[in-house]
Amino acid sequence: MRTAKFKIGQVVRHRIYPFRGVIFDVDPTFSNTEEWWDAIPEDVRPSRDQPFYHLLAENEETEYVAYVSEQNLIADITGDPIRHPQLAEIFDEQSDGSYVPRGVDLH
């Protein structure tokens, strides 16, 4: 098992598809349903043996929750805020645009 490359509160974007989001949970390996797995076309299906991330995600049209393999994520360095409606329930936004879980004291 390898260490997750990204951390909770980090803003990431999908390597292929046009969406981005903030990570709110990490599974060390694939931990979703077989139906979800089977819905991924075989030619783009990622390895199960890598971290998978739960995102408060958004694209140009809507906000939603996404489940994405590490190999399909890259860091989002735009600094643009996330507009997801559940964001404030889980995170506090810092002055530098980063996010920390609510109730976590960084000092």
VEXNUFI-527302 format. One record per residue (C-alpha): residue in three letters; residue number from 1; x, y, z. Coordinates in steps of 0.1 Angstrom, whole numbers. Layout:
BEGIN
@type = ALA | seq = NUM | u = X | v = Y | w = Z
...
***
This chain:
BEGIN
@type = MET | seq = 1 | u = 0 | v = 0 | w = 0
@type = ARG | seq = 2 | u = 14 | v = 34 | w = -9
@type = THR | seq = 3 | u = 10 | v = 68 | w = 7
@type = ALA | seq = 4 | u = -16 | v = 92 | w = -7
@type = LYS | seq = 5 | u = -1 | v = 119 | w = -29
@type = PHE | seq = 6 | u = -28 | v = 144 | w = -21
@type = LYS | seq = 7 | u = -43 | v = 155 | w = 12
@type = ILE | seq = 8 | u = -77 | v = 163 | w = 27
@type = GLY | seq = 9 | u = -85 | v = 200 | w = 19
@type = GLN | seq = 10 | u = -63 | v = 201 | w = -12
@type = VAL | seq = 11 | u = -78 | v = 214 | w = -45
@type = VAL | seq = 12 | u = -73 | v = 190 | w = -74
@type = ARG | seq = 13 | u = -85 | v = 187 | w = -110
@type = HIS | seq = 14 | u = -92 | v = 157 | w = -131
@type = ARG | seq = 15 | u = -64 | v = 148 | w = -155
@type = ILE | seq = 16 | u = -88 | v = 142 | w = -184
@type = TYR | seq = 17 | u = -123 | v = 154 | w = -176
@type = PRO | seq = 18 | u = -131 | v = 191 | w = -170
@type = PHE | seq = 19 | u = -139 | v = 192 | w = -133
@type = ARG | seq = 20 | u = -121 | v = 201 | w = -101
@type = GLY | seq = 21 | u = -128 | v = 198 | w = -64
@type = VAL | seq = 22 | u = -115 | v = 197 | w = -29
@type = ILE | seq = 23 | u = -106 | v = 164 | w = -12
@type = PHE | seq = 24 | u = -127 | v = 155 | w = 18
@type = ASP | seq = 25 | u = -118 | v = 118 | w = 23
@type = VAL | seq = 26 | u = -92 | v = 93 | w = 10
@type = ASP | seq = 27 | u = -95 | v = 55 | w = 6
@type = PRO | seq = 28 | u = -61 | v = 37 | w = 6
@type = THR | seq = 29 | u = -74 | v = 15 | w = -22
@type = PHE | seq = 30 | u = -106 | v = 12 | w = -43
@type = SER | seq = 31 | u = -136 | v = 10 | w = -19
@type = ASN | seq = 32 | u = -167 | v = 16 | w = -39
@type = THR | seq = 33 | u = -194 | v = -7 | w = -54
@type = GLU | seq = 34 | u = -188 | v = -33 | w = -81
@type = GLU | seq = 35 | u = -215 | v = -15 | w = -101
@type = TRP | seq = 36 | u = -195 | v = 17 | w = -100
@type = TRP | seq = 37 | u = -164 | v = -2 | w = -110
@type = ASP | seq = 38 | u = -181 | v = -20 | w = -139
@type = ALA | seq = 39 | u = -195 | v = 14 | w = -152
@type = ILE | seq = 40 | u = -160 | v = 25 | w = -160
@type = PRO | seq = 41 | u = -150 | v = 16 | w = -196
@type = GLU | seq = 42 | u = -123 | v = -11 | w = -195
@type = ASP | seq = 43 | u = -99 | v = 9 | w = -216
@type = VAL | seq = 44 | u = -98 | v = 37 | w = -191
@type = ARG | seq = 45 | u = -104 | v = 17 | w = -159
@type = PRO | seq = 46 | u = -77 | v = 26 | w = -133
@type = SER | seq = 47 | u = -59 | v = 1 | w = -110
@type = ARG | seq = 48 | u = -78 | v = -7 | w = -78
@type = ASP | seq = 49 | u = -45 | v = -7 | w = -59
@type = GLN | seq = 50 | u = -40 | v = 30 | w = -54
@type = PRO | seq = 51 | u = -56 | v = 58 | w = -33
@type = PHE | seq = 52 | u = -90 | v = 69 | w = -43
@type = TYR | seq = 53 | u = -103 | v = 104 | w = -33
@type = HIS | seq = 54 | u = -137 | v = 117 | w = -24
@type = LEU | seq = 55 | u = -142 | v = 152 | w = -38
@type = LEU | seq = 56 | u = -166 | v = 180 | w = -34
@type = ALA | seq = 57 | u = -165 | v = 185 | w = -72
@type = GLU | seq = 58 | u = -177 | v = 211 | w = -97
@type = ASN | seq = 59 | u = -177 | v = 216 | w = -134
@type = GLU | seq = 60 | u = -190 | v = 246 | w = -154
@type = GLU | seq = 61 | u = -226 | v = 235 | w = -149
@type = THR | seq = 62 | u = -230 | v = 219 | w = -115
@type = GLU | seq = 63 | u = -216 | v = 207 | w = -82
@type = TYR | seq = 64 | u = -215 | v = 171 | w = -71
@type = VAL | seq = 65 | u = -195 | v = 145 | w = -52
@type = ALA | seq = 66 | u = -169 | v = 125 | w = -72
@type = TYR | seq = 67 | u = -148 | v = 95 | w = -65
@type = VAL | seq = 68 | u = -115 | v = 95 | w = -84
@type = SER | seq = 69 | u = -83 | v = 74 | w = -86
@type = GLU | seq = 70 | u = -50 | v = 91 | w = -78
@type = GLN | seq = 71 | u = -37 | v = 85 | w = -113
@type = ASN | seq = 72 | u = -64 | v = 107 | w = -127
@type = LEU | seq = 73 | u = -58 | v = 137 | w = -104
@type = ILE | seq = 74 | u = -34 | v = 166 | w = -106
@type = ALA | seq = 75 | u = -30 | v = 196 | w = -82
@type = ASP | seq = 76 | u = -51 | v = 226 | w = -91
@type = ILE | seq = 77 | u = -29 | v = 256 | w = -88
@type = THR | seq = 78 | u = -54 | v = 282 | w = -101
@type = GLY | seq = 79 | u = -62 | v = 295 | w = -66
@type = ASP | seq = 80 | u = -98 | v = 299 | w = -77
@type = PRO | seq = 81 | u = -123 | v = 292 | w = -49
@type = ILE | seq = 82 | u = -145 | v = 261 | w = -49
@type = ARG | seq = 83 | u = -182 | v = 269 | w = -50
@type = HIS | seq = 84 | u = -196 | v = 236 | w = -38
@type = PRO | seq = 85 | u = -226 | v = 242 | w = -15
@type = GLN | seq = 86 | u = -214 | v = 216 | w = 11
@type = LEU | seq = 87 | u = -179 | v = 232 | w = 14
@type = ALA | seq = 88 | u = -187 | v = 253 | w = 44
@type = GLU | seq = 89 | u = -201 | v = 223 | w = 63
@type = ILE | seq = 90 | u = -168 | v = 205 | w = 61
@type = PHE | seq = 91 | u = -141 | v = 231 | w = 56
@type = ASP | seq = 92 | u = -129 | v = 266 | w = 66
@type = GLU | seq = 93 | u = -112 | v = 286 | w = 38
@type = GLN | seq = 94 | u = -78 | v = 300 | w = 47
@type = SER | seq = 95 | u = -66 | v = 334 | w = 36
@type = ASP | seq = 96 | u = -43 | v = 318 | w = 11
@type = GLY | seq = 97 | u = -73 | v = 300 | w = -6
@type = SER | seq = 98 | u = -65 | v = 266 | w = 9
@type = TYR | seq = 99 | u = -91 | v = 246 | w = 29
@type = VAL | seq = 100 | u = -88 | v = 229 | w = 63
@type = PRO | seq = 101 | u = -114 | v = 207 | w = 80
@type = ARG | seq = 102 | u = -137 | v = 226 | w = 103
@type = GLY | seq = 103 | u = -126 | v = 226 | w = 139
@type = VAL | seq = 104 | u = -89 | v = 219 | w = 132
@type = ASP | seq = 105 | u = -67 | v = 245 | w = 148
@type = LEU | seq = 106 | u = -35 | v = 251 | w = 128
@type = HIS | seq = 107 | u = -18 | v = 272 | w = 155
***
